[in-house]
Amino acid sequence: MESIDIYTAEELSRGDVRAFNRVVDRYYKNIWLYFKKKTDRHEIADELTNDAFDRLWKYRDRIDTDLAAYLRQISYSIFLDWQRETEKERRQMAEYLSEYRQSEEQTGGQDALNAQLDMAYLVNKLAHVLPKKRCQVFLMSRMHGMSYDEIAKALSISKATVKDHLVKAKKKIAEM
């Protein structure tokens, strides 16, 4: 670790935004590559890298002099959180599909109608909480599984704008 990192770490721990920007400039690519290798998805790597730097800023007062090690620890923790959440979502989806198939056989389609009504309610609620474009971007990503590139092309906006909409939508939904 170079001495500039020790100085930068001290400045960052005191809340210096310029020091934070230097850290982002220096480590963003390495952290992004770590997440890209682990997830094999550009969009997820972008989100997790941003989460890592958000967490670094949030807990900057806990930084010791080894900034690189602290960032590795944060990145590893965020990856494990993402992995657990992804696995939890997969299990829930598998369970839901299994229950859906069973109930479909038993009820003759009533559950499918209820699921459609629930989805319509959710989409309607999102439309009231999120701005129109942000809601559209969120639904294209989360419900239709579209990538940042696909959404950007479909809506004639940049990938950065897509990413910004998704980050802000996630924050708003988390507040609900």
C-alpha positions in Angstrom: 0.0 0.0 0.0 1.4 3.3 -1.0 1.7 6.2 1.4 -0.8 8.2 -0.7 -3.4 5.6 0.2 -2.8 6.2 3.9 -3.2 9.9 3.5 -6.3 9.5 1.3 -7.8 7.0 3.8 -7.3 9.6 6.6 -8.9 12.3 4.5 -11.8 10.1 3.5 -12.5 9.0 7.1 -12.9 12.7 7.9 -15.5 13.1 5.2 -13.4 14.7 2.4 -15.4 14.3 -0.8 -12.3 14.9 -3.0 -10.6 12.0 -1.2 -13.6 9.8 -1.9 -13.5 10.8 -5.6 -9.9 9.8 -5.7 -10.7 6.4 -4.2 -13.5 5.9 -6.7 -11.2 6.8 -9.6 -8.5 4.5 -8.3 -10.5 1.4 -7.4 -13.7 1.5 -9.4 -12.4 -0.6 -12.3 -10.9 -3.3 -10.0 -14.0 -3.6 -7.9 -16.3 -3.7 -11.0 -14.1 -6.4 -12.6 -14.4 -8.4 -9.3 -18.2 -8.2 -9.4 -18.3 -8.9 -13.2 -16.3 -12.0 -12.7 -18.5 -13.2 -9.9 -21.9 -12.4 -11.4 -21.1 -12.5 -15.2 -23.5 -9.6 -15.7 -22.5 -6.0 -16.5 -25.7 -4.5 -14.9 -25.3 -6.4 -11.7 -21.6 -5.5 -11.6 -22.5 -1.8 -12.0 -25.1 -2.0 -9.2 -22.9 -3.9 -6.8 -19.9 -1.6 -7.4 -22.0 1.4 -6.7 -23.3 -0.3 -3.6 -19.7 -0.9 -2.5 -18.8 2.8 -2.8 -22.0 3.8 -1.1 -21.1 1.6 1.8 -17.6 2.9 1.8 -18.9 6.4 2.2 -21.5 5.4 4.8 -18.9 3.7 7.0 -15.9 5.9 6.2 -15.3 6.6 9.9 -14.4 2.9 10.3 -11.5 3.0 7.7 -8.1 2.0 8.9 -5.0 2.7 7.0 -5.3 -0.2 4.6 -8.0 1.2 2.3 -7.6 -1.5 -0.3 -8.2 -4.3 2.2 -11.2 -2.4 3.6 -12.7 -2.1 0.0 -12.1 -5.8 -0.6 -13.9 -6.6 2.6 -16.8 -4.4 1.7 -17.0 -5.9 -1.9 -16.9 -9.5 -0.6 -19.6 -8.7 1.9 -21.8 -7.1 -0.7 -21.3 -10.0 -3.1 -22.3 -12.5 -0.3 -25.4 -10.4 0.4 -26.3 -10.3 -3.3 -25.7 -14.1 -3.6 -27.9 -14.8 -0.6 -30.7 -12.5 -1.9 -30.5 -14.0 -5.4 -30.7 -17.5 -4.0 -33.6 -16.5 -1.8 -35.4 -15.1 -4.8 -34.8 -18.3 -6.8 -36.2 -20.4 -4.0 -39.2 -18.2 -3.6 -39.8 -18.3 -7.4 -39.5 -22.0 -7.5 -41.8 -22.4 -4.5 -44.3 -20.0 -6.0 -44.3 -21.8 -9.4 -44.7 -25.1 -7.6 -47.7 -23.8 -5.6 -49.1 -22.1 -8.7 -49.0 -25.3 -10.7 -50.7 -27.2 -7.9 -53.3 -24.6 -7.3 -53.9 -24.2 -11.0 -54.8 -27.9 -11.2 -57.1 -27.6 -8.2 -58.8 -24.4 -8.9 -59.0 -24.4 -12.6 -57.5 -21.0 -13.3 -58.8 -18.9 -10.4 -55.3 -18.4 -9.0 -54.1 -17.2 -12.4 -56.7 -14.5 -12.4 -55.8 -13.5 -8.8 -52.1 -13.3 -9.8 -53.0 -11.1 -12.7 -55.0 -8.9 -10.4 -52.2 -8.7 -7.9 -49.7 -7.8 -10.6 -52.1 -5.1 -12.0 -52.4 -3.7 -8.5 -48.6 -3.7 -8.0 -48.0 -2.0 -11.4 -50.7 0.6 -10.6 -49.1 1.3 -7.2 -45.7 1.7 -8.8 -47.2 4.1 -11.4 -48.5 6.3 -8.5 -45.2 6.3 -6.6 -42.6 6.6 -9.3 -42.4 9.1 -12.2 -43.7 7.6 -15.5 -40.3 7.0 -17.2 -38.7 5.6 -14.0 -41.6 3.2 -13.6 -41.4 2.2 -17.2 -37.6 1.5 -16.8 -38.1 -0.4 -13.6 -40.9 -2.6 -15.1 -38.8 -3.3 -18.3 -35.9 -4.4 -16.1 -37.6 -6.3 -13.3 -40.7 -7.7 -15.0 -39.5 -8.2 -18.5 -35.8 -9.0 -17.7 -34.5 -6.5 -20.2 -30.8 -5.4 -20.0 -29.6 -1.9 -19.6 -28.7 -1.8 -23.3 -32.1 -3.1 -24.4 -34.0 -0.6 -22.3 -31.8 2.3 -23.4 -32.4 1.4 -27.1 -36.1 0.9 -26.6 -36.6 4.2 -24.8 -33.9 6.2 -26.7 -32.0 7.1 -23.5 -28.5 6.4 -22.3 -27.4 3.4 -20.2 -26.4 5.8 -17.5 -29.9 7.2 -17.4 -31.4 3.7 -17.2 -29.0 2.9 -14.3 -30.0 6.2 -12.6 -33.7 5.4 -12.9 -33.2 1.9 -11.5 -31.2 3.1 -8.5 -33.7 5.8 -7.7 -36.6 3.4 -8.2 -35.0 0.8 -5.8 -34.5 3.5 -3.2 -38.1 4.7 -3.5 -39.5 1.2 -3.3 -37.4 0.4 -0.3 -39.0 3.4 1.5 -42.5 2.1 0.9 
